[in-house]
Amino acid sequence: MTGIDYSQKIPNNVDLAGDKRLQRALEAWQPSYIDWWQSMGPTDFNQNEIYLRTAISVDKDGWAHYGFTRMPEYRWGIFLNPAEPGRTIGFGDHLGEAAWQQVPGEYRNWLRRLIVTQADTEPASVEQQRLLGHTAPSLYDLRNLFQVNVEEGRHLWAMVYLLHTYFGRDGREEAEELLQRRSGNPDHPRILGTFNEPCQDWLSFFCFTMFTDRDGKFQLLALAESGFDPLARTCRFMLTEEAHHMFVGQTGVGRVIERTCEVTKEHPGRDVKDFGAIPFELIQRYINYWASSSTDLYGAEVSSNSANFFGAGLKGRAYEDRYSDHKALEQTYELDRYTDGKLVREIVPLRNAMNEVLRDEYVKDNQKGIEYWNRICEKAGVDFRFRLPHRRFNRKIGDYSAGRFDLDGNLLTEAQWNARQADWLPSEADRAYVKSLMKPVTERGKMAGWIAPPPKGVNDTPVDYEYVKL
């Protein structure tokens, strides 16, 4: 088991004490981080003890410890998977060469850009979710929210370590800037659009952790293949924690659906809103919104940047070992592009379509979540079935952002879109109704009326455990 040294000011398993200059630099950054957390995190709960999971090793079979901790006292740190002796680069033009332990000079700017973009998403999600604790549907959910928050904070630490260690003054300046941008700030926003969207109710939070954190999974899988070994090792451990975030989202939406199924069965022919549940159609509109926004996070369908990153060995494909050709020089990718108001089938070099290759995996993984939700409806004997919107639907980035498309990806006129938009995306009335349900439930074991209880508690505890000491 690869342990983590918690005796140091900054917990780590990278021998931080062996590099005094780096240690001093990170310890100088630490107060700024705490100031950011105190101002932009879930600050109204800073004095409460919360049943949190803390990493005690990077061994996949025994890495977590559970106990009560106040969030400002959570030991954020720097945890990398163990180095693989003799690891080589697994894709691109440097295939088979020794993995880099230092930043290759010719790729310095590209690599820094990749790290900063990933790093920026971590504090952004904390900022988006900072007020949700006031309307949690149960102590179980409140605890899960805070677990996600502190782990996003730790993921920021992981990326800041890379910036400080390998990028000199530029890296230190980028690390400072990560604490200056703000989600949704019109003058100084976060880098990626989805991370500036409001997340003001729990249905949004569950959809965010289902779809947006799932994007994080696939971005981390691609970066975990990187020829820059410290980045690959960092992302592999981050993936261990990311799994819980997606669990919160998928099961959270599932519990909302389960409760709506119960109300539908108890009161056939009645509007479930009369009984404080969330209609299936409204849940579907939230799914459409967050799935389409998160689909944008992969970037343009045809991208020279994606080709450059792959060729340089900086960012691979998720599950790169599944492929037989790791150079992707002779292969192509066929897709529909939106050109001059119509869809045109094109064949492009595979390297230029690496964003789309990653998006393919994301869409397939999302579909599994949809099927999980539909099994809840099937088990309840309810006819409604959820669906995943087509990747062309409601896009703001890439080829399809210039057109209008329905849930099946069919091309629409602007008039057709305007006539149907309210059927597909949450309206102000939808959001107002969901917000009206957001009343905190703080009694042990109790749940808000719009969500079903989970089948079991955290870490084999009962569901009525006092997860947050209020």
N, C-alpha and C positions, 0 to 999 in steps of 0.2 A: 504494500500500500504506500502510495506517495503522499506523505503528510504535508501539512501547511503549518508554517511557523507563526503561531498567534502571539508569541512573546514580544514581537516587534511592534513598533508604532503603526506600521503598514503591514498587515499579514501578507505573506507571500510564500511561494515555493520556487523563487528564482534567485535565491541568495542575494537579496537586495543589500544586506549588510556588507557584502563583499565589494560593493561599488559605492563608496561614500559620496562621490559627486552626484550620482544618480539618486541615491537615498536622500540627500539634502534637497535636491530639486523637487522630488515628489513630496517630501514632507513640507516644502514651501507651498506646493500646490494644494495640499490637503485642506488648509483652512479656507481657501476659496471654494473648494468643493462643499465643505460643511456649511458655509454661508449660503451657497446656492441651495442646498437641501433645506436649510432653515427658512429660506424665503420662497422656494418654488416647489418643494416637496409637500407631502401630506402633513403640514406642520401642526395642524390642530390636534394631532394624535401623538405628538412627539413624547409626551410623558406617559403614555399608556404602554403597558407590557403586552407584547404580542407573541403568539406561539409561532416562531419563525424557524425556518430551516437554514442552517449555516453549513457551508462546505468545510469539511475537516480533512479531506484528501481529494485527489483527482482520480482515484480508483473508482471505476464505474460500479463496482459491487459494494462499495461502502463509503460513499463520499459525504453523506449528509448527517448532520446532528440537529435534533429538534430541541427547542427550549424557549423560555420566555426572555424577550429582549426588547428594550426600547429602541425605536428605529434610529435615533441619532447615535446610539451606542452599538449599532450593528457594525461588525468588523469587516468593512469593505476592504478588498485586497486584490492581489495580483496572482492569478492561478493559471498556470499553463500545463497542458498535458506533458508527460515526460517526452524527452527527445527520443526519436527512433534512430539508433546508430546506423549510419550508412544510408540514411534516407536520400532518395534521388527525386528529381523533378519529374512529375508524372504526365506531363502534357506540354504541348507547344513546341517552340523552336529549340528549347533547351532540354527536351526530353532525354532522360537518362543521366543528365549531369547532376553533380552533387547539389543538394538543396542549399540555398544561400542562408548563412547564419548572419550576414550583414547585408545591408541594402545595396543592391547593385546600382552603381552610379547612374547608368543610362536609364534606369527605370524609377529613379527616386521620386520624381514628381507624380508619376502615375500611381505609385504605391502609396504615397502620402494621401493622394486624393481618395483612393479606395478606403483607407483607414479612417480618414476624417469623415467621410460620408456615412460609413457604418457607425462611427462613434457618435455622430450627431443625433442619430435616431434614439439613442438610449436615454439621455436626459429629456428629450422631447416628449417621450411617452409618459414619463413621470409628471411633466408639466401638464399634459393633457388630462391626466387622471387625478390631479392633486385634490380636487374637492369632492370626489366620489365617495369618500369615507363617510360623509354626512348623510348619505341616503342609502347606505348598504342594506340589502334585503335580509341579512342575517349576520351573526358573528362569524360564521363559517366563510361567507363571501368577503366580509371585511378583512379577515385574515389573509385570504387569497389575494386580494387587491394589494395589501401591503407586502406580501411575499414577492409579487411581481415587481412592485416599485423598488424594493431594496436590491433585487437582482439586476434590474435595469441599471441602477446606480453602480453595481459592481462591474457590469459589462462596460460602462464608461471608464472605470478604472483600468480595465484590461486594455482598452484601446489607448488610453492616455500613457500607460506604461510604454507601449510601442513608440508613441510619438516622442516621448522624453528620451527613450533609450537610443533610438536609431536615427532621429532626424534633427538633432542639435537645436539651434535657436529657432528654426522654423517650426520644429515639433513643439517646442515649449509655447510658442505664440499660438499655434493651433489649439493646444490644450487649454489655454486661457480663453480663447474665442469660443470653445465649446460651452463655457459657463456664461457667456454673454448673450448668445442668441436665445430667443424665446419663442416657444410654440405659439403661432398665431399672431405674433407681433408684426404689424405691417411694415415697420421700418427695419426690423432686424429679425426676420423669421428663421425658422429651421430650414435646412437645405432642401428636404423633400416635401412635396405638397401634402401628402397624407398626414404628416406629422405636424401640420399646422391646422388640421381640421378639429373643430370642437368635439369633445367626448364628454358630454354633460349628463348622460344617464347610463344606467347599467346595461340596457340592451345594446347601446353603442359600445360600452366597454367589452361586453362579451363578444360582439362582432369584431371589434378591434383585435382582441387577443386570439380570436379564431383566424382572421384573415391577414391582419397586418403582422402579427407575430409569426404567422406561417411564412409570410414573405421573408421575415428575418431568418427563419430556419433555412430556407433555400439559399439566401445570400451567404449565410455562414457556411453551409455545405460547400458552396463554390469557393469561398475564401479558405476553407479548411484544406483544399487541395493545393494551395499556393506553394510556389517554389520558394517563397520567403518563409523559412521554417518557423520563426517565432510567431508570425501571423497565423500559420496553419495550426500550431499547437494551442494558441489562444482560442481560436474559433472552435476547436474540437471540444474544449471544456465548456465554452459558452453554450454549445448545443445541448449539453447535459441539463442546464438550467432552463433553456428555452422550451424544452418539452412540457414543463409544468404550465407555462404561459398558454400554450395552445390547448392543453387539457382544460384550463379554466374557461377558455372561450368556447370550445366545442361542447363541453358538458353544461356550461352556463346557458347557452342558447337552447340546448336540449332540455334543460329543466324548465325554461320558459315555455317551450313547446309542450312539454308534458303537462304543465298546469293548464294550459289552454285546452288540451285534449280532455282533461278531467272536467273542466267547466262545460265544454261542448257536450259531453256525455250526460252530465248532470242536468243540463238545461237545454235540451234539443230545440232547435228552431229559434232560440233567443240570441241576442247580441251579447257576446262574451264580455263586452265592455260594461254591461249592466252589473257584472259580478266581479269587476276589477281585474279581468284577465286581458291579455294582449292578443288581438285577432291574428290569425295565421297570415292574412294578407299583409298586415302591417309588419309582422316579423320578416316576411319575404322582401318588403321594400327596404328594410334595414340591411338585409343580406345583400340585396342588389347594390346598395350604396357603398358599403364597406368593401365588398368583394371587388367592385370595379375600381374604386380608389386605390386599393392595394395592388391590383393588377398593374396599375401605372408604374409602380415602384421598380419594375424591371427595365424601364426605359424604352427607347425606340426599337421597333421590330428589326430594323436593319441599322447596324451601328458599327462605325469604324473603331470606336472606343472598345467595344466588346471584342472585336477582332484583335486589337492591339494588346489588350489585357491577356487574352488567351495565348496569343503568339509569344508574348513575353514570359509566360509561365506564372503570371501573377494571380489570375482568377480562372479557375477551371469550370468544369461542369459538375453539378451535383452528381455524386456517385460515379466519378470519372472511371473507376475501375470496371464499370459495366460495359464500357466501350472498347472496341478492338483497335480502332485507329485513334491514337492520342495526339496526332498532329493536325488532323482535320484540314489538310491542304488541298486534297482532291475532291472532297465531298461537297455536296450542295444541300440546300434546304429550300423547300417549295412552300410558298405562302401567298395569301391574298393581300395585295397592297391597295391602298385607297389613293387613286390618282385621277385628277381631273373629274371628280364627282362620281367615279365608279370604281368597283373592285376589279383589279386586274391580277391574274395569277402570274407570279414571277418565280424564277429559280435564282437563288443568290448563293454566293460562296458561304459554306457552313460557318466559317469563322465570323462572318458579318452577322450571322443570325444567332449568336450565342445567347443574347438576351431572350430570344424566343425559345431556344432550347430549354433554358432555365424556367421560363414561364410555362412551358409544356408540363414540366414536372410539378409545378405549383398548382396548375389547373387540375391535374389528376389527383393530387393530394386533397385539394378542396372538395372534389367530388366525393371522396370517401366520407368527408364530414357531412355532406348533404345526405348521403345514403344512411349515415348514422341517425340523423334527425328523422328521416322518413321511416326508419324502423320503429321509432317511438310512436309515430302516427299509426303505423300498421298494427302494432301491438295493442294500441288503444281502440282499434276498430274505427278510426277516423279516416275519411276519404282524402283529405288534403295531402298534397305532396309538394315538398319544396324543390327548388331547382337552383342551379348555379347559372348566373347570367353569362352569356357569351363574352369572350374576351374583347370583342369589339364594342360592347355596350358601355356607354357613358365614360369614354376615355378622355383624358386631358393631356396625355403624353403619347407621342408616336404617331404613326400614319393615321390611325382611326380617330384621333382627336379632331381632325378636320371635317369629319362627317357625323351623321346621326344614324344610329343603329338600334334595332329593337333587341329584346332579350335573346332572340335566336341569332343575332348577328346580321339580320337583313337590313339593307340600306333603306333609310327613310328620308323624306323631305323634311325641311324645317317645320312646316305646318303639321305634318304627321307626328313628329316628335313632340311638338307643343301640345297636341291634342291628347297624347298618351302619357306624357311624362309623369303626371300625378298618379297614374296607375302603377308606375314602376319605381319611383323614388319617394322617400318620405316627404310629406308635406309639412308645413308649419303646424297644421292641426294634428298630424301624427305625432310630431315631436312634443307638442304641448300635452297631448294625452299621455304619452309615455312619461313625461316629466311629472305629470300630476300623480302618478303612481309611486313616485320615488320618495317614499316615507321610510325613515330608518326603523329597523327592527333590531333591538339590542337585547332582547330577552333570550337566554340560552335555549337553543333548540327550536326556536320559533323562526318562521319564514314569512316574508311578505306574501300577500295573497296572489301575486302575479307570477310566482315562481315555485316550483316543487322542491322539496328537500333533496339533498344528494343521497345516494344509496348508502354511503359510508363516510366517516369523517377522515380527517387528515392523520396519516401515520398511525392508523389503527385506533385512533381515539373515537369516542362516540360523537355523533352529530351534535349533541347538546353540550359538548365540551366548551369551556370558557376560553375561546380562542383569543379574544381580546379582552383585557381586564379594564373595563370602563369605570 
